[in-house]
Amino acid sequence: MLAFITRRLVTSVLIFFSATFVVYIMAANLGDPLADLRELPPQDREAAIADRTERMNLDKPVVARYFLWLGGVLTGDLGTNRVGQDVNLMLERALGATLQLVLAATVLSIVIGVGIGVISALRQYSALDLGVTFGVFVCFSLPVFWVATLLKQYGAIEFNDWLADPSLAWWVIGLIALFMGAVFSSLLVTDRRTRLMAFGVAAAVTAVLLAVLSATAWFADPGLGPIVIGLTAGAAAVGFATLFSGLEWNPTMKAAAICAALGLVSHFALLPFLDDPTWWFMGLLALLTVAICWAVGYFVGGELYRRSAVPVSILTGLFTAAVIFVDRMLQSFASFSESVRGRPISTIGASTPNYSGSFWDHGLDSFGSLILPTMALLLISLASYTRYSRASMLEVMNQDYVRTARAKGLPERTVILRHAFRNGLIPITTLVAFDIGTVLGGAVIIETVFGWRAMGDLLITGINERDPNPVMAFFLVAGTAIVVFNMIADIVYAYLDPRIRLS
């Protein structure tokens, strides 16, 4: 395995340095970087041209300029742009904005897309499968700038106006109820009568819940409360335990239930400490949650169930902590909305300029700026993961070793998770590695529509100004990410399929 990783590492480094040379030559030949200065008055022209020529080393051959740039990179200096701004600082600001913009969308698209694709494959040709197929292809075919513009109009402007009087019309409640009923009924593999009953129950519960929330103006002053937190934590405990060890009362289920109960207790115990915390404090709480849940899973699970009890306990604890975090943030929504004049969903920029408030207010401000571009990126990229994971699972489910596992009497959950899903991840790994590497280069169209000054803006500005240094700063991040994540993909291949590392 070590020799396999070493070979991939050496190959990746050679590819990366070769790519930097090619890209620098191309960037240096985009056009004349002195074109704008040649239009200056004669008395200013010579000095300005001499200054930029010296700053950009234009009096040296392109190859010599590349090695000068490479020498600076190896010492951590990316140089300056054509007007003397530090490219290191420009890259730091742009990369921070890009990570904030695309990280959530990428993680959500991978998790949701793979999950939907697997479920769709297990329900092949069902109503759910056909509906998912139609929906993802519609999203994939939509132009991203059009989706972003519609989200700005209806997800920000119209939604902010609606929050002034947040009530739902009866026909809106009816449509949402019918949709939820169709979703729940399509998840069941049973007779028609049972599916119709599930449809009716889900639609009725959804309609009643929305009617109550609309009548109580919950959308203007939201919150979850201890009852919802407790029910959600309990459902998460049952769901994670069922996924790992089946739906039965065993030490894994018991450990998950204990972690859910501890999470509910912590909701009340931590109330005084969550008025205005810091990210360091929240991170410390997350680490403490992991440690406590690990201990619960380790000791409650015992030797027989420890392998499943530990991850289930940790997942339950972190999920419950996330629900508590969301509840506390929702409690600050009304005050935050008032502080931004009733416009909590932003249409431009990464944050409200010169905004001051508590930890939760700043969190809502960032969320209000992130939600629309995240939704736009999620809708577009979701289709790829869904279709790839569906096709991969369908191929794997027809393999001989899966049929053999079923013939040996293994539970369907074990067949899917331990045999089919692991092997189905191999082709998906390629897509994930490539997607993560490329999104770090920025989402140029999304950044433009929503007014984010991130990696895409850095690249476009460098190209328009015929300035190699910003372009190369962009490529350092994007190229490094692509090379690194493809190397990680190779290592994951070797882990998922031992034949690869032995070849």
N, C-alpha and C positions, 0 to 999 in steps of 0.2 A: 504493500500500500504506500509506503514511504517513497519507493522508487517511482511509483505511478504519479504521486503528487509532485515529486521533483521534476519529472519530465514535463508535466503540464505547466509548472511554474516557469521553467526555462523557456519553453515555447511561448508562453504568454508575454514574458518580458521582451523577447526578441520581436514579437509581433507589435507590441506597443511602441517601442522605440522606432521601428520602421514606419509605423503609421504617423508618429509625430513629425518625422522628416517630410513625408509626403504632404501632410496637411499644412505644415509651415511653408513649404514651397508654393502651394496653391494659395494660401492666405497672403503671402508676400507679393503675389502677382495678380491680385484682384483688380488693381488699377493704380492710378497715380495718387499717392497719399499727399502730394503737394498741390493738387489741382485747385483746391479752394484758396490757397495762398497766392497763386499766380494772378488772382483777380484783385489783390490788394493794391492800393496806391503805390507807385514806385518807391516813395521814401520809406515805406514800411515793408515792402516785399522782400528785399534781400535779407534783412535781419530775421524775419519770420521764417523764411525758407532755411536759412543757415541753422537756426535754433531747432527746427523740427528735424532737419537732416541729421544733426548731431544726436538728438534724443532717440531717433529711430534707427540710427546707424545706416542711413540710406547711402552713404558713401562707400559701403563695403558690399561685397558680393552676397547674394542671397544665402549661399551655403555657409559663409562665415557668420552671417547674422543668425542662422539657425544654431550654430554651435555656441555663439555668445548667449543666446536665449537658453539653450540647454544647460550651459554652465550655471546660469542664474537659477534655473529651476532646481538643480541639484543642491543648491545652497538655500532654497526656500524663497528666492526672489523672482517674482514673475515680471518684474520691470514696471514700466509706466506706459500709459496709453499715449496717443499722439499729442495730447495737451498737457501731459505731465502728471496725471492722476495715477495714484498707486493701484496697480491691477490687483494686488493681494487684497486690498480693502474692497475693491469692486467685486471680486469673486466671493469674498466672505459674505457680503450683503446679498448678492444674487443667489448663492447656494443656500443660504438660510431661508430665503423666501421660497425657493423651489422645493426644498425639503418640506417646508410647511404646507405647500400647495399640493404636492403630488404624493406625499407619503401615505396619508390617510386613504386617498383614492386608490392607490396601488394595492395596499393591504386589503381594503374592502373588496376590490374587484377580484383579487385572487381568492380570498376566503369565500365570498358569496358565489362567484362564478364557478369555482370547483365544486362547492356544495350543491348548487343547483344542477350542474352537469351530472354529478353522480346520481342524484335523486331522479333526474330525468332519464338516465340510462336504466336505472332499476325499474322505472315505470314506462318502458319503451312502448310507443304508439298509444299511450293513454291520453286522456284529455290534458293532463298536466304536461306531458311530453310535447304534445302538439302546440299547446299554448306557450310554453317556454320557447320552443323553436321559433314560433312566429314572433314573439316579443323581442327576442335577442336579435333576430335578423332585422327587425324594424329599427331598433336602436343602433345597430351597426351601420345601417345604410344612411342614417341621418347625418347631414353635414355638421361638424362640431361647432362652427361659428353660429349656425342657425339655432342649434340646441342652446348654446350659451345665451344668445339674444332672447330667446323665449323664456329662459329661466330668469333673466334679469327683469323681464316685463311682468311675468306672472308669479315667479317665486320670490321677488323682492318688492317691486312697486305695488302690484295688486295685493300681495299678501300683507304688506305693511299697512295698506289702507284697510284691509279686512280686519286687522287686529284692533282697530279703533272700535269696532262692534263685532266681536268674534262669535257669530252665531251661524249655525249650519242650516241650510234649507232642507226641507223634507226629502227632496229628490236627490240631493247630494248624499244624505244619510242612506237613502235607499240604494243608490249605486254602489257606495262603499260596502254596504252590508251584503249585496249580491256578489260583489267581487270576493269578499272574504269567505262567504259561503262556498263559492266555486273553488277557491284555493284549498280549503280544508277538505271538501269532499273529494277532490282530485288526488289528495295525498293517500287516500285509503285504497287498499286492494281488497275489495270485498264485493258483496252483491249490491244490486242497484238500490234496494230498499234501505240498506244501511247507509249508503252514500247520500241518499235523499234526506235521511234523518240528520246526518252530519251537516249537510248543506243548510237545512232549516234551523238547526240549533246554532250554528256559527253565525248565520245571517241575523237571527233574532238577537243573540247576545251582542253582536257588533252594533246593531241598530239601537238597542236600549242604551248601551254604553255611550255611543256618540250623542244620543239625545240628552242624556244626563249631563255630559260634559258641556254641550252647547247651552243648556238651560242654566247651568251654574257659572257660565263665563270662565270655565277652567282654562281656556286657551290664553286668556289675558293675564291670569295669575296661576300658572301651573305648579304642580308638585305631585309627588307620588305617595308619600306617607308611609308609615310603618306597615300597614296591612299589605299594600302592593309590594313593598320591599320584601316582606316575609313570604308572600305567595310566589314572587319571582325567584327568590333564593331557593325555595323549596322545589320549584319546577326545574331550576338549573341543577340542583343536586340529583333529582330523579333522572333527568336527561343525561347528564354526564355519566352517572353510575350505570344506567342502562346501556349507554354506548360502549362502555369498557367491560362490563361484567354481566349484563343482562338485567332484566326487570325482575329482581327478586331481593328479598331482605337478607343481605349478606354483609360481611364486614366492610366491603366497599361502599355499599349504600349507607351503612351506618356512619362511616367516616364522613361521607358527603353531607349527611343530615346534620351531624355535629358542626361541621364548618359553616353550613347555612345558618344554624342557630347562633353560633358565635358571631357571624356577620350581623345578624339582626340585633344582638345585644350591643355590639360595637356601635350601631347606629345611634343608640341612646347615650352610650358612654362617651362618645367623641363629640357630641353636639357643642360643648363649650370650646373645643379646640379647633372647630371648623368655621369659625366666624370670618377669619381673614388669614388663612394659612399661607405657606409658601410652597413652591414646587419641591424644595428640599424636604420639607415636612411630609408632603404627600408621597414622595418617593420612599422615605423612611417607613411610612405606614404600609406601602406596598411590599417592601422587603419583609417587614414584620408579619404581614399577612401570609406571605409565602412560607416563612419559617414556621409559624404556628400551624398552618395547614399541612405542611410536610410532616411535622411531629404527630399530628392527629392521624394522618394516613399511615404513618410508619407503625405506630403503636396499636392503633385500632385494627388495621388491616392484618397484622400478624404475619407470620412467615408465608402462609398460603395465599393471602390476598394482597400482600404489600405492594406487589408490582402494579396492580391496578388502583389500589386505594390511594397511593401517594399522588399520582397525577390527577385523579378525580377530585381529591380534596383541594389541591392547589387551584385547579380550574374553577371549582365551586366558590372558593374563597375570593379569588380575583374577580369573578363575575359578580358576586354579591357586593364587593367593594366598588366595582364600577357602577352598579345600580345606585348605591348610596351616594357616590360622587355626582351622578346625574340628578338625583333628587335634590341635593344641596344646591346645585347650579340652577335648577328650575325654580327654586324658591327665590332666587335673586332676579328672575326674569322681569317681573313687574317694575322693580326699581331701575333696572338697567334700561328697559324700554323707555321709561320716562326720562332718563338722563340723556338719551339720544333722540329725544323728541318724537317718540313713537315710530322710529325707523330702525328696528333691531337687525334687519337683514340688509347687509351692505351690498351695493352694486359695483363698487370700485375700490381698489386698494386692499392692503392686507390688514389694516386696522384703522380705527377712527383717529385722525390727527389730534395730538395733544389731549388725548382722553385720560382722565384720572378716575380711579375707582378702586374697589376692593379686588381681591384675587378672583372672586367669582364674576365680578363685572368685566374684568379684563378677559376672563375665559369666554364669557358670552360674546364679547366684542370680537375676539378672534374667531369664534365659531360662526358668528354672523357673517364674517368676511369669507370664511372658508367653505361654507355649506354649498353655495351655488357652483363655484368652479369644481368642487369635489364631485357634486352630482353630475356635472357635465362630463368630466373625465370618467366617472364610474359607468355612466350609461353607454359610452362609446366603447370602453375596453371590456365591459362585462361579457359581451358576446363571444369574444375570442376564447376566454377561459371556459365558458359554458360549453361551447361546441367542441373544443379540444378534449375536455374532461369527459364529456358524454361519449365521444367517439372512442376514446381510449378505454373507458370502462366497458363499452359494448364489445370491443375486441377482446379484452381480457376475460370477460365473463364467459366467452365461448371457448376458452382454452381447456385443454385436457386436465390440467392440474386443478382447475376450479371444479370441474365435474367430478374429479376424483375426491376432492375434499368434501363435496356434498354426499357422494356415495359412501364415504366413511362415516357419515352421520354427524358431522360437525354442525354447530348452530349456524344459521344464515348470517348472523352478525359476525361471527368469526371468519366465515368464508369471505365476506365482503371486505372487512377491515384488514385482516392479516394476510389474505392471499390476493384478492382482486385489486384492492385499492392501492396497495404498495407497488405492485407491478404497473398499475395504470398511471402512477405518478411519473414514470420515466419519461414519456414524451412531453408531459406537462412541464417538467423541469426545464426543458429547453425554452419554452415560451416564457416561463416565469423569469429565468435568468436574463433573457434578452429584453423583456419588458422593463424590469427593474433597472437594468443598465441604461436603457434609452430614456426613461422618464426623468432620470437625474439630469439629463440635458435640458430639461424644461419642456413645457407645453406652450409653444410659441403663440398659437392662436388663442388659447384660453387666457394666457397672460395678457395678450393685447385687448381682448374683449373686456376683461375684468380689471384692467389697469394695474397689473402686477409687474414690478420691475425685478425680474428674476433672471435665470440662466438664459432663457430664450431671448430676452431683451439684450443681454450682454452680447450674445452672438450676432443678432441683427445689427446692433449698433456698430460692432467691430467690422462687419462686412460693409455696411453703408459708408463708414469712414475709412475703409481700406487700411485698417489698423490690425496687424497680425497678433499683437500681444493679447487683446481681449478675446480674439478668436481662439488662440491657443490655450488661454485660461479655460474657456468653455470646453475645448477638446480634452484637456487634462482630466477634467471631472468626468465628462461623458465617456471618453475612451477608457479611462481607468476603470470606471464602473462596469463597462461592457466586458472588458478583459477579465476583471476580477470575478464578476458574477458568472461568466462562462466557465472560468476555471472552477468555481464552486460547483457549477452544474456538473462538470466532469467528475468531481469528487463524489457528488451525490449519486451520479450514475453508478460509480464503483461501489457505493454503499448499497444501493438498491439492487444492483445486478452484479454479483461477484464475477461473472464471466468477463466483464469489461476490464477489471483490474488484472485478470489473469491472462488477457490476450496480449 
